[in-house]
């Protein structure tokens, strides 16, 4: 096997997985090109299981509700008294959704219901997927101010966890919310904004599903636009020197650190004219690197002595690549290779030091991982439980394949994040408890007061949230 013949994939595939490596070596190693798929969770006593996207969260809800409109939702809440958890796309890796009582889907609350052409504010249903929202906005010549690179989430779920894209000039999706409708445990319908029910508004813009059921969300948008994406693989020290400059100069910027490697992928986004985008339109995004990346992981499992050579040689084959297109197509990516994820946000000024410590620890402790580490900057906001409350942040995400052990690796990383006062992404794996959150969030007690007032019987608290919001004595 000629290790030097390995090449990293095209840029679009690299972003889709974090890293893509054309590994035709499966045939020469005798490995299968795709791992055998494990069976999913089975029904118990006739109750069908619910599972999240990666499969690390499973529950057996006794009831499933899918209200067709707000009247049906309020009726459900008024006439029932058990526990309820709302579910969107199931893209959270933490235990936010699992329940053995009522699982409530907002899938019928989809699409744009109102556009204010003067202010460019758009109201959309809570169950609207971000990809579909992007398509509708494009048709109406509008654009989101920023967008995450995974666009399969439901809007309410993305808001509930302060999901974000990248760019220190830009906040999370929660920071662009200007209004929302919340239905409480008692069936009360509340309109919330900066001028109406303001304390609920401040809490509900990042609520982790603990206040009630959000039915629609109004967000600030802008005129539609086109983007250029440029990616470049650099030696690691050169990359670190360049990253601080890019953070301040570029509209959007992110990096992928490669475990056990001496290179890093840097990605810049810039707004361009329609004419430039049309003239330089690149090839369409595809997901063809997922299986090759997984194949490489399987090969390294069988021949671990290859890991160092592959991760040191393959990045050198990557040249500068560019991609052009409409904003929602450049930001969004297909992610069909499942994984589990932990993400922490540390103060922006500590980001590079923390990132360096993460990469050094993986190498020094010889942690068995090849999945790249994602690094992004996000602007500060005033959302009470946002990871970016009153401080700009550097968000660092670590992953492993959905069928690989991930907690020992994540525990090593979480210890590093703790040293930098990191705040975990609510929808991703973490081990934080209420006492720790109270120290991380200045408005913790204010949030709890609103939560207990709206849900005194704790109908929206599941087992996971019990560790975050303990019962008042």
N, C-alpha and C positions, 0 to 999 in steps of 0.2 A: 504494500500500500504506500503510495507516494503522498505524504502529508503536504508537501508543497503544492500539490495539485488542488487542494481544497480552496474554495473561494467563498467569500461571503456573498449573499444574494444581492439582488437589486435593492435599492434604498427603500422602495415602498414595502417590500416584504420584510425588510429589516425593521421598519417601524411597526409593522403589524404584529410582530412577535416580540419586539425588543431587540432581537438579533436573528438573522437568518443565515444559514450556512448550507451551501449546496453540497450535500453529503451523499454523493452517489456511491459512497463506500459501503453502503449496506450490503450490496451484492457481494463485494469481495470479502466481507467479513463473515458472511453467512447469516447475517441478521435479517429478520423480517423488516420491511420498510415501515410497518405500522405496528404499534403494540397491541396485544390482545386486550380488548375492552372488557373491563369488569362489569358484572351485572349491577344494575342500579338497585335502589331500595325496593323491597317488595311490600305488598299490601299486608296488613295485619287485621284479622277479624273483619275483613271486608272493607277496611278503611284504606283508601289510596294515599300513598305518601306524597308530601310536598318536598321538593328538593330545590336548592338554589342552583345557580348556573354551574358552579364548580363541583357541586356534590358534597361539600364539606358541612352543609347544614341540611338536616332532614327533620321533618315532623309529621305527625298524623292528625290533621285537623278533623274534629268531629263534624264540623259544619263548614261549608264553603258558600260564600255569598258573593254575588256579582250584580249589585244594584244597577238598574238601568238609568236612573236619574237621581237627582237630589231628593225628590219626594220619597222614593223608595229607600234611600239611604237613611233619611231622618226617621222614617217609620221603623226600619230595622233597629236603629239605636234606641228609640223610645220603647219598643216592645220587647227588647231583650235586656239581660242584665249580666251576661257572662263576659269573659275576656275576648277581645277582638284585636287582631293584628292585620294591618293593611299590607298588601304585597303589590309590587310593581313588576319589574323585569326579573327580579330574583338575582340581581347582580351584586348583592352585598355578601361579603365573606364572613362578617361578624354575625352574631345570633339575633339580629334585629327582628326577623320575621317569624321564626318557628313558634308554633302554638299548637296545642292539642284541643283547643276550643274552636273559635270561629276565625277562619282565614278569609279576609275580605279583599277582593280584586276590584280595582278601579279601571278595568280595561274598557268599560263602556264610556268613560269620561275622557274622550279623545278629541283632538283637533282644535284648531283655532276658532274661538267663538266671537272675538271682537278685535278690531284693529283701530286704534286711534291714529289717524293719519297725520295729525298735527304734532302729537308728542312722540309718535313712533312706539307707543306702548301696545303690547299684544297680550290678550288673554287666551289661555289654552287650558284644556282639560288636564287634570292631574295624571291621567293614565297615558298621555301622549308620549310616544317614544321620541327621543331627541332627534333621531334620523328623520322621522316623519315631520317633526316640527321644522327642521332645517329645510326640507323640501317645500313645505307650505310657505315658509318665509321667503324662500327664493322665488316662488311663483308670484309673491306679492312685492317683490323688489325690496325685501328687507333682509337683515342679517342679525344674528346674535353677535353681541360685542365680543364674546369669547366662547369657546366650546371645548369640552373634553375630547380626548382622542378616541374614547369608546363612546359610541352614540346609540347604543341599544337600550340605555336606561330609560325608565319612565321619568317624566319631568318631576313629579312629586317626590320620588325617591332620590333624585339627584339634588333637589333642594333640601330635603330632609337631612342629608349628610354633608352639605356644603361641598359638593363635587365641583371640580375645577378643571381648567385648562392650564396654560402656562403663559407667563408674561407678567413682570412685576408692575406694569401699568394697569393690570386688570385683576379684578377680584374674582371670587368663586361665583358660580351661578346664583347663589343665595344673595349676593350683594346687588344683583340687578333686579331683584323682585321689588315691585312697587305696590303690590296689593295681592290679597288672596282671600279665599273663602274657606272657613273652617267650620266643620260640624262637630260639636262637642259630644261627650258621652251621653248627655241627656237629650240630644237631638236638637240643640239650639244651633242656629245658623248664624255665624259671625262673619261680618265683612271687616277685614283688617288692613290697615295701611299706616303710613306715618302720621295720619291725622285722625284715624278712627281705630279704636282699640289698640293703641300704639304699643302697650306692653306685650300684648298677645302677638302683635306683628313682629316685634323684636325677637320674641321667643320662637315664633313659628317659622321664621325664615331658615332656621336649622333646628329641627324639632325631633329628629330620630323617631318619628312616629309615636311620640309619647303624649301629645296634647289632644289629639282628635283626628278626624279624617279631613284632609284637604281635598276639595273638589275642583278648584280651578286656581290658576296662578297668573298674575299679570306681571310682565317683565318689560324692562326698558330694552328696546332694540335700536338698530341704526339702519342706514341705507345699506343695501347689499354691496358686496365687494368681492374682489378676486385676490388670491394669495399666490405667492411664490414660496416654495419650500426648498431649502438648500441644506444638504447634509454632507459632512466631511469627517473622515476618520483621521484622528491625529494621535501622535505619541502622547502618552498620558500627561507628562509634565507640560508640554506645549498646550495641551487642552486646558489644564487647570489655569495656566497663565492667561488664556484667551477668554475663559468663562466669565470672569468678573466684568470684563469690557463688554461682552455680548449682553450680559444681564442689563446693563445700563443703556445700551445703544439700540438693541433690536426690539421690534414690536413683540415678538414671541421668540423664546429660546428654550431649548431643552437639551439634555445630554443623556446618553446611555453608557454607563460604566460596564465594562466587560470583565466578569470575574476571572481571576488568574491570568489576565492579559496586561499588556503594557500600552494599550491603545484605548481611546474613548471616541464614541460617535457624538458629534455636535450637530445640532439641527437648528436652523434659523428660519423664521417666517417673516415675510415682508408683504405689505399690500402693494399690488401692482394694478395697472390699468387693464381694462377688458381687452384692449388691442394687444398689449404685450402677452397676456394670458392666452389669447386665441392663437397668436403667432407661435407660441412656444409650448402649446398644449402637449403634455407628456402622455405616456401610456397609462391606461386605466389601472387602478389598484386591484391587485389580486391577492389571494391568500395562499399562493403556492409554496411559500416558505415554511408554513406550519409543520407539514409532515417531514420536510427535510431537516428542520431544526430538531424535531422530536427524534428523528432517526439518528441524528448525531448524538443526542443524549443517550439513546439506547446503545449505540456503539461504544461510547465512552464507559457506560456501565459495564460492558463486557471486557473492554480493554482500557482501563483507567490510566494506563501509562501514556495514552495518546493525548490526554486532556491538555497538558501544558504545551505540547507542540502545536496542537490545533489552535489553542487560544492565543498563542504568540505569533503564529505565522499567518493565519487566515485574515486577520484585520488588515494586514499590509497590502492585500490585494484590492482593497476598496478605494475607488476614486471619488471625486466630487460628483454628486448627483443633484439634479434639480427637478422640481415638479411644479406645475402650474394648474390652476383651476379655480372654480367657485369656492367660496369660503367653506361651505359645509362639506364639500368633497375632500378638501385638503386636510381639514381638521379631523374628520371622522375616519375610522379604520375598521375593517373587518377583524374580529377576534374569534376565530373558531377553534383555536387550540386552548383547551381549558387549563386554568391555573388557579392557585390560591395566592393571596396578596396581603402584605402588610405595608401600610404607608404612614409615616410620621412627618409632621411639619415642624421644623426648627426655625428659630429666628433667622431671617435672611442673611444677616451678617455672619452667622455661624455655619451657614450652609456648606461652604466648600470644605471647611475643616471637618465637619461631620461626614460628608461624602467621602473624603479621603480616608477617614478612620474606618468607614464601612468597607471600602475596597481593600485596605491594608489588612483588616481583620480576617476577611475571607481568605486572603492569600496566606497570612501568617499562621492561621489555624487550619489551613488546608480544608476548608469547608467544601463539601462535595456539591457544588452548584455551578451551573453554566448559564442560568437565566440572567439576563442583564439587569442592572439596577437603574431605575429611571429617576432623573433629577430635573425638577422644575421650580421656577419662581412664581409666586402669586402675591398680589397686592393685599394690603391690609383692608379690613372692613369694620363695620360696627354691629355685626350680627352676633348676638350673645354667645352662642355655642359654636360659632365658626372657628375652625382651626386658625383663621387669620384675624381673629378679633384683636384689634388695636396693635397688630404687628404684621409687617410683611413677612412672608415665609418662604423657606426653601423646603419643598416637599420631596421626600426620598422614598421610593417604592421598591420593595423587594418581593420577589415571586419565586414560586416553584410549581412544577407541573401538578395538576390536580391529583394524580395518583402517586405522587412522591411524598415522603415525609417532609413536613415543612416546619413544625413547631420548634425543633431544636435549633434550626437555622434562624427562624424568626426571633427566638429568645435571645440569641447572641446579638442580633441587630437591635432589638428593643432595649437592651441594656445600654447600647451606644446612644440611641435616641434619648433615653432618659437623662443622660449626662448633659444633653443640650436643651433640656426643658422642652422636649418634643411633645406635640399634641397629636394623638392618633386620628386618622380618618375614621369617622364613625362607622362607615360601612365596610371596613377592612379589619383583618385580624388584629386584636390587641388584648392585653390582659389587665387593663386599667380598671380601677374601682372608684367608687364615689369620693373617697377621701383624696385620692390623687387628682381627680377631675376638679374638685373644689379648689385645689391649689393652683391649677392651670388656668382656670377661667374666672376672671374677676366678677362676672355676673352670674355665677353659679347659683347663689341663693335666690336671686331675682327670678331666674328661670324656674327653679323648684317651686317658688311661691305661685307662679302662673300655672305650672303643671298641676299642682295639688288643688288649685282653685277650679280648674277646668275638669279635672278627672279625680274627684275625691275618693271614688271607689276603686281606683287603680285598674280600670278596665283595659287600658292600653299598655299595661306593664306585663311583659312576659318574663321568663326565667332570666334571660340575659339582662334585661333592663332592671331587674331586681338588684343586680350587683352595682348598678349605676345610680338608681334612685331608690334608696332604702325607704321603707315605710316610716312615716312620722310617728314617733312614740306618743 
